[in-house]
């Protein structure tokens, strides 16, 4: 959850000051480069570069680890499978490739405010206007999605607690029904709040 | 000024309000009533979120049926559950969301957001995700997002119901310091003690309309 919305670490590093568009373009270029790098030595250099970028950003070790941590088991499994189907150097490079790409993407979220990302996406989505779509609404939709993740997660926790209190924790239906009802109710309330805050005016 | 003239509201089969007439000019107006009495609907009438099935509501002399957008710019609304009201992922972004239609330069928007957050003690949380705030802080954030637009009237639907004593008191303090007209729907009776006028709603009608002591006395007797 935190990786999605709680990521931004305020700061004044050069990475923080770069426009969101430049960072996203840079991310695309770097990930492509990672795919093209073959020898493990080159990937080791890339790893040093990524570590240096993290150092420049000044987000701290905890924030950095939080970006990679969710994929640690996946990376381990990938390494194991690659070791079997390929060889050691292949396993090292493909695992490193995935982890570094995720670390770089995490670095973008850590140093970019959601509002700036949204503003950039809004500009990119501007051509959608010709298809009859409002770019502002599209980017608002993304913001609302980000905002709703922790809300629905909290709702799920509350429902699970209520189930446990009543001793019906094993029933999937007893979990799903109140969760869906709660989510729909939240959607209603959110719509009302958006209207009150003048979205359609 | 808010004027309701013989307002009926029907939601599906149920008649939620049955002939409400009132003119609200006082600076502090409270509304109390049992669950399901129609008081939340009454609050939503005041900014055009709910439209009367018959009768009329005018705010600033404008009919809510035809000028809902204009009226909503002048009437801020605070909901019970701040989670539904906070629409942006981080604190400062949510306050800035209110200002997006103002066409202000970026620095001016940032300055107003910062000032408002400072005034209500949320400045240090500006860049935090909204879901890291406590319930009381979330309600303050929702209030910031409303007040940054400097509405002429503020309508609150049970603003302290989900708050602990300290945060209820803080919201009450903020409420007292506001220069604008405030209409508060609440179960928090002490909040209304120094109000100018209190309405008691029961089964879709206003059954008492007086100073706080008299109206709350009536309400207590009714609930006994």
Interface residues (C-beta under 8 A of the other chain):
Chain A: X2 X5 X6 X8 X10 X113 X114 X115 X140 X143 X144 X146 X147 X150 X151 X154 X186 X189 X190 X192 X193 X194 X195 X196 X197 X198 X200 X201
Chain B: X44 X47 X49 X68 X69 X72 X73 X77 X79 X81 X83 X84 X85 X86 X87 X88 X89 X90 X93 X96 X97 X98 X101 X127 X128 X129 X130 X131 X132 X145
